[in-house]
Amino acid sequence: MTKRSCVLLVTGLLCLVLAGAALAARVEQVEERYFPLTEDGSVSLKNVAGKILIHAWQKEEVKMMATKSARALREKEAEEFLERIEIDVTAREDRLEIVTRYPISSWWSGLKSLSYSTGVDYELWVPRGAAVRTESTSGDIRIEERYNCVQAHTVSGDIELTSIWGDIDIGTTSGNIHTENTKGTIIARSISGDIKILGAKGAARTMKTVSGDIFVELEEIDEAASQMNFKSIFGDIEFFLPPDAQADIDVGTVSGKISTDFEITIRGTIEIGRELQATIGEGSVSIELKTTSGDITLKKL
């Protein structure tokens, strides 16, 4: 490539970037569709960019409201980009699969994409007893009132679950995780973000984050639970258990302190760089709480 060609290419890229900073035209299109689904069926939703909100209702069908949107320098361009977004649906009596697709672009189309943005926001009403699985690249996920298992993963976005009675497996690379009023086994992972579990019953099997705090309230411990592991690199860990909890604990922090108000072999505050291995009550479930830089609190509810 000649020097002149390089200059032209760099100039073109700069113009696209500057143009993308001032996208003036926005268009959107709303799709409302209904699909039959049994009460104990399953729903799978894969999105690229946009929010996902899932409600519960009593009907044996799924209502889908999909809002496709596009921004560009001119309205005509925005409309063209909008038409390129496809929502593929595979519907069966006991299973519904929704996939958002964008056309594969050439390298030049990829450069042009700097001057526009597209996305799809989903809002679904799903039978309360159906299992739900969602995946997204960029966007928040919020799911309410389920009597079955829930899986939710996003690369960039927060995850919020409310009133879920079933096992939970959730994760985000960049975002916070928040659950409230759940019953079942919970697995929650984040690379950069806090994990907050309120009013849980069952087991907090795995809580992991690299940069963030972990806060868990476990009101009841499932008798079948055998192990719970909490790990953070840069963050505090706070774990609240029922006053009559029975557990074998392994707690450690490199830079921080450990405190507890349970009656165990060692009670109170451990200074920086210490570990604590002890038994609460008669011992039962194994609990491991580890952080590199942060405090660890183990207390009664």
C-alpha positions, 0 to 999 in steps of 0.5 A, spaced: 500 500 500 502 506 498 503 512 502 498 516 499 493 510 500 495 509 507 493 517 508 486 516 505 484 510 509 486 513 515 482 520 513 476 516 511 476 512 518 477 518 522 471 521 518 467 515 519 469 515 527 467 523 527 460 521 523 459 516 528 459 521 534 453 525 531 448 520 529 442 524 527 437 519 524 433 514 529 428 509 526 425 503 530 420 498 528 416 494 533 414 487 532 408 483 536 408 476 536 404 470 540 407 463 540 403 457 544 407 454 549 406 449 555 406 451 562 413 447 563 416 448 556 422 452 555 424 459 552 431 460 549 433 467 547 439 470 543 440 477 542 446 481 540 445 488 542 439 491 547 435 489 553 432 483 555 426 483 560 422 477 561 415 477 565 411 471 568 403 470 566 398 465 567 397 463 559 400 457 555 403 462 550 409 467 549 408 474 548 414 477 544 415 485 543 421 486 539 423 493 538 428 494 533 432 500 532 437 503 528 441 510 528 445 513 522 447 519 519 441 519 514 434 516 515 434 512 509 441 509 511 438 508 518 432 504 515 436 500 511 440 498 517 434 496 520 431 492 515 438 488 515 436 485 522 433 479 522 429 475 528 429 468 527 423 464 531 423 456 532 416 455 535 414 448 538 409 446 543 414 445 548 419 449 546 421 456 543 427 459 540 428 466 538 435 468 535 437 475 533 441 475 527 445 481 523 448 479 516 455 478 515 459 484 513 465 485 508 471 489 511 469 495 508 462 494 511 465 493 517 468 500 517 462 503 515 458 500 521 462 505 525 457 510 522 451 507 525 448 503 531 443 498 531 439 493 536 433 490 539 430 490 545 426 484 547 420 484 552 417 477 553 411 474 557 412 467 559 408 462 562 410 462 570 413 454 570 417 455 563 425 454 564 428 460 561 435 461 557 438 468 555 444 470 552 446 477 550 453 480 547 451 487 550 445 489 554 442 488 561 437 482 562 432 482 567 427 476 569 421 476 574 417 470 577 419 464 575 417 457 577 423 453 573 430 454 572 433 460 569 440 461 565 442 468 563 449 471 560 451 477 557 458 480 556 456 487 557 450 489 562 447 488 568 443 482 570 437 482 575 432 476 577 426 477 582 422 471 585 425 465 581 423 459 584 428 454 581 436 453 580 439 459 577 446 460 573 448 467 571 454 471 569 456 477 566 463 479 564 462 487 565 456 488 569 453 487 576 448 481 578 442 482 583 437 477 585 432 477 590 427 472 593 429 466 590 429 459 592 434 454 589 441 453 587 445 459 585 451 460 581 453 467 579 459 470 576 462 476 574 469 479 571 468 486 573 462 487 577 458 486 584 454 480 586 448 481 591 444 476 593 438 478 597 433 473 601 435 467 598 433 460 600 437 454 598 444 454 596 449 459 593 454 454 590 458 459 586 459 466 587 465 469 583 468 476 581 475 478 579 473 486 581 467 487 585 464 485 592 460 479 594 454 480 598 449 474 600 443 473 604 441 466 605 435 465 609 435 457 609 440 452 607 438 446 603 439 440 606 442 437 600 447 442 599 454 440 600 459 446 598 459 453 597 464 457 594 465 465 594 471 468 591 474 475 589 480 478 587 479 485 589 473 486 593 469 484 600 465 478 601 459 478 606 455 472 607 449 472 612 446 465 614 441 463 619 442 463 626 442 455 627 446 454 621 451 448 621 457 448 617 465 447 616 468 454 614 474 455 610 476 463 610 482 467 608 484 474 605 491 476 603 490 483 605 484 485 609 480 482 616 475 476 617 470 477 622 464 473 625 459 473 630 458 465 630 460 461 636 466 458 633 473 456 635 475 462 633 471 468 634 472 476 632 477 479 628 483 476 625 488 481 622 491 482 615 494 476 612 490 470 616 486 464 615 480 461 619 478 454 619 473 452 623 466 449 625 459 452 626 455 448 630 455 440 628 458 442 621 455 440 615 455 444 609 462 446 606 463 453 606 469 457 602 470 464 602 476 467 599 479 474 597 486 477 595 484 484 597 478 485 601 475 484 608 470 477 609 464 478 614 460 471 616 454 473 620 447 471 623 441 474 619 
